[in-house]
Amino acid sequence: MLRIIHSNIHDDTILDEINNLLSMGEVPNLYDNCSIKIPENLLTSMKTEFKKEDILSKIQESERSRGSKGAPDNNKLWQLFIKNVQKKLHVFLVIPAGPKFLKCMRTYKAFVSNSSIVQFHPWNNKSIIQVSEFFLKDVDFTFDIKKKVASFLVELHGSVQALCKRWELEQKR
């Protein structure tokens, strides 16, 4: 899991890299294109992980059926690694709604096509009361107590929102 918050994005190059990671599963030109020289520690980790998932034996069987002998080369391992990254990587990009968010959605196509966008908005008091009444309907309280609990939840929610805003201003995040 990779979590990036808007305050950590100092220029758009990081957004380019995230876009590439989402769309292709890798950062282009991270390694030499002519012959992939995977760092030894990464290669060892990949082989260990692929053995756990019984992937190496499947690759070797596939290679043998094509007439190849020996262990799979680094390029095949790299492609398998990239497929696993594409399948398993979760990126959480936290950007508040507004001009920067709209620019990201227009500029970086993978943010739209390879991700889910979840928006959180403040709740209004009426909605909080309706939800609390729904969950309290089967609780053995009097009608008056249920109304008081629902009112308390509205007040609690409002105070949490106020504290979050204060924290945001103090921490500048």
N, C-alpha and C positions, 0 to 999 in steps of 0.2 A: 504494500500500500504506500502510495506517495501522496502526501498532503501538502498543498501549497496555498498559502494565504496571500491575499492581494497586497498586504503590506510588505511581503517578502519579494515582490516582483519589482525590481528597480529599473529594468528596461525590457523591451519587447523580445530580446533574444531568448530569454527563458520561455516565453510563450511560443516562440518558433519551435524550440526543442520539445516542449510538451505536445504541441500539435503533431510533430513527427513521431513522437513516442506513441501517441494515441493512434495515428493512422498506419504507421509501418512497424511498430513494435521495437524500434531502435532509433538511436540518434545517428543520423548520417555522418559519415567520415570520422566516426569515433575511432575506428581501426582502419588500417591500410586496406584498400579495396582489392589490390592485386593478389595478395595472399593474406588471409586473415591470420594474424598472430595473436591468438587469444592468450592473455596472461596465464601463466602456469597455475596460479591458485584458482582462477575462475574455471579453467579447463578441468582441474581436479574436482572442484565442487560440482560442475556440470555432470561429469561422469558418475560421481557418487549419487547425485540426485536421479539421474537417468537410470542407474542400476536399480535404485529403490523402486522406481515405477516400471521396471522391466522394459524400458524403452530401448536400451542399447542392444539387447538381444533381438528385438524386432528390426532394428536398423541393420544389424549384421545379417539376419536372415534375408532381408530385402537385397542387401549387397551381394550375398552369395547367389541369389537367384539371378542376378545380373552378371554373374561371373567374376565378381571382385573378391579378392581374398584379404584377410586381415581385418583390423579394426577400422571403423569409419574415420574418414579424414576430418580435420578440424572444420572445414567448410560445412560439412553435413551436420556436425555437432552444433555449429553456430546457427545454422538455419533452424534446427530443432529448438535451440535455446530461444530464438526469436519467436517461434510459434508459441512456445510456452509463455513467454512474456506477454504476447498479444492475448493469450487466453486467460492468464491469471492476474495480470497487473490491474490494480484499481487506483485511479488517480482522483483525488479530491481537490478540486480547484475552487477556492472560496473567494468569490468576487461579488461585492454588493451590486444590486441592480442599479443601473445608471449608465452614464456615457461610456465608462471603461468596459462594462459588461457587454454593451451593444457593439462596441468596436471589436471586442474579442470574438463575438459570435459572427460578425461579418467577415473578419479577416482570417480567422483560423477555422477552416471548415470541419476539421476533426472534432472540434469542441461540440459541434452540433450533431454530426453524423455518427460519432463513436462514443457518445456519452449520454448520460441522462441529466437533465437540468431540473433541479429541485429548488423551488423558491419558497422562502419562509417570510411571511408577512405577519405583522402584529394582529392579534385577535381583537375583535371588538367585544364589548361587555355582553351584548346580547348573545353572541355565539358561545361565550364561556358559560353563561347561565344555562343555555339550552343543552350543552354537552354535560354539564354537571347534573342537571335534572334528569337527563337520560340515564346516567350511571347510578344515580341515587334512587331511581324509581322502585327498585326491588329491595332497598335497604329499609329496615324496620325503624324508621323515624317518622315523627309526625310531619305533616305538611309544613308547619311553621319552622321546624328544625331544618328540613330540607332546603327551604328558602334561605335560611340564615347561612347554611353551609355553602350554598351556591353564591351568595353575596360575599362570603369570606373568600371564596376562590377567585372571584373577580378582583377583590382588593389585593389578594396575594399575588395574582398575576401582574397587576399594575405595579406593585412595589418591586417585583423582580425586574420588570421592564425598566423602571426608573433606575434601579441599581446598575443594570447592564449599560444603560446610556451614560450614567455617571462614570462607570469603569472605562467605557470606551473613550470618553473625553479625557480622563486622567491618564490612561495608558497610551492614548493616541493610536489605537489599533481598531 
